Amino acid sequence: LDEIAELLRLDDGTHCEEASSLAEHKLKDVREKMADLARMETVLSELVCACHARKGNVSCPLIASLQGEAGLARSAMP
């Protein structure tokens, strides 16, 4: 938690504006990470449901999705 150490270096209490700016930046980062995690949760939940719903000898939708993503990443490389 480097951010906390950075805030503690402002220990004389006169750097409120700087501390607030640092905290706002960290809050923005946390919110972005939470949004990313929420998107990941949605996709994983859908893939797990697709796995449970598959019938017969069909390939696993989760693995097929991952293989598709890997193929897209490889084709995007120069």
C-alpha contacts under 8 A as a table, 3 or more apart, distances in Angstrom:
res1	aa1	res2	aa2	distance
1	L	4	I	5.61
1	L	5	A	6.79
2	D	5	A	5.08
2	D	6	E	6.14
3	E	6	E	4.99
3	E	7	L	6.26
3	E	22	L	7.72
3	E	26	K	7.84
4	I	7	L	5.02
4	I	8	L	6.14
5	A	8	L	5.02
5	A	9	R	6.37
6	E	9	R	5.27
6	E	10	L	7.14
7	L	10	L	5.40
7	L	11	D	7.43
7	L	19	A	6.15
7	L	22	L	7.79
8	L	11	D	5.28
10	L	13	G	6.49
10	L	14	T	7.57
10	L	15	H	6.12
10	L	19	A	7.50
12	D	15	H	7.51
13	G	16	C	6.66
15	H	18	E	5.35
15	H	19	A	6.10
16	C	19	A	5.00
16	C	20	S	5.95
17	E	20	S	5.07
17	E	21	S	6.18
18	E	21	S	5.07
18	E	22	L	6.23
19	A	22	L	5.15
19	A	23	A	6.13
20	S	23	A	5.06
20	S	24	E	6.04
21	S	24	E	5.11
21	S	25	H	6.24
22	L	25	H	5.21
22	L	26	K	6.29
23	A	26	K	5.06
23	A	27	L	6.04
24	E	27	L	4.99
24	E	28	K	6.21
25	H	28	K	5.15
25	H	29	D	6.37
26	K	29	D	5.04
26	K	30	V	6.15
27	L	30	V	5.06
27	L	31	R	6.14
28	K	31	R	5.19
28	K	32	E	6.23
29	D	32	E	5.15
29	D	33	K	6.24
30	V	33	K	5.13
30	V	34	M	6.14
31	R	34	M	5.00
31	R	35	A	6.19
32	E	35	A	5.12
32	E	36	D	6.25
33	K	36	D	5.01
33	K	37	L	6.12
34	M	37	L	5.01
34	M	38	A	6.09
35	A	38	A	5.04
35	A	39	R	6.30
36	D	39	R	5.20
36	D	40	M	6.24
37	L	40	M	4.95
37	L	41	E	6.04
38	A	41	E	5.01
38	A	42	T	6.28
39	R	42	T	5.16
39	R	43	V	6.36
40	M	43	V	5.23
40	M	44	L	6.04
41	E	44	L	5.20
41	E	45	S	5.91
42	T	45	S	5.17
42	T	46	E	6.22
43	V	46	E	5.17
43	V	47	L	6.21
44	L	47	L	5.03
44	L	48	V	6.07
45	S	48	V	5.16
45	S	49	C	6.20
46	E	49	C	5.12
46	E	50	A	6.13
47	L	50	A	4.92
47	L	51	C	6.20
47	L	61	P	6.56
47	L	62	L	5.33
48	V	51	C	5.04
48	V	52	H	6.38
48	V	62	L	7.01
49	C	52	H	5.13
49	C	53	A	6.13
50	A	53	A	5.02
50	A	54	R	6.12
50	A	61	P	6.23
50	A	62	L	7.55
51	C	54	R	5.47
51	C	60	C	6.12
51	C	61	P	5.83
51	C	62	L	6.59
54	R	58	V	6.81
54	R	60	C	7.61
54	R	61	P	7.85
55	K	58	V	6.49
59	S	63	I	7.83
59	S	64	A	7.01
60	C	63	I	5.45
60	C	64	A	6.10
61	P	64	A	4.97
61	P	65	S	5.97
62	L	65	S	5.16
62	L	66	L	6.33
63	I	66	L	5.06
63	I	67	Q	6.07
64	A	67	Q	5.08
64	A	68	G	6.07
65	S	68	G	5.01
65	S	69	E	6.23
66	L	69	E	5.08
66	L	70	A	6.19
67	Q	70	A	5.04
67	Q	71	G	6.12
68	G	71	G	5.05
68	G	72	L	6.21
69	E	72	L	5.08
69	E	73	A	6.22
70	A	73	A	5.10
70	A	74	R	6.21
71	G	74	R	5.13
71	G	75	S	6.16
72	L	75	S	5.17
72	L	76	A	6.18
73	A	76	A	5.20
73	A	77	M	6.63
74	R	77	M	5.42
75	S	78	P	7.82
